[in-house]
Amino acid sequence: MMLKKLFSSSIRADVLSLLLSSPDEQFYVREIAKLLRKNPSGVKRELDNLERLGIVHSEKVANLKYFQANTESPLYSELKNLVTKSLGLPGALKTILRSVGVKAAFIYGPYAEDKDVDKVNIMLIGPETSVDKEFKDLKKKFGYTIDWIEMDEDEYRDKRRKKDSSLMRILAGKRIPLVGRV
């Protein structure tokens, strides 16, 4: 009975994956809807259902209601592991990168070329982010060291226009898109 209630919608699965992979963060309904590219009323309905089940909790600040994963829920760690396993590394990365506001990101290098490696290279484009902790958590879960190059949109466009050799080498190789378009 509980499982049927838990996984009855794709919106719910997306909301769970966002909240469970960013347990320290609070999000309001429209922010979640924008990050997941879903209808706000559907997101609100699922958040209310998850709150009734005790999986998320909310806090009203001024006139906004913020939602967050309920880390005290007896289901929290099991659900987090289930979501992580079902998303795989690229899915887990997408969720994290969307939540920190990266404009575009992709995996490049040997991992993207299906080679058996223990390191993943990622290009992040957008405002400077703080993903150290999240990437360390992913290393524990998936066993991959994550190296990343970060640049803002202007720097990326400038390097691309000037045909920067290291950027061109990265862009010429196989890539796995994570967020946005390059």
PyMOL commands that set and color helices and strands:
alter all, ss='L'
color gray80, all
select helices_A, chain A and resi 2-6+10-21+29-36+40-52+76-99+132-142+153-161+165-172
alter helices_A, ss='H'
color red, helices_A
select strands_A, chain A and resi 27-28+56-61+64-69+104-108+119-125+145-151+175-179
alter strands_A, ss='S'
color yellow, strands_A
deselect
rebuild
show_as cartoon
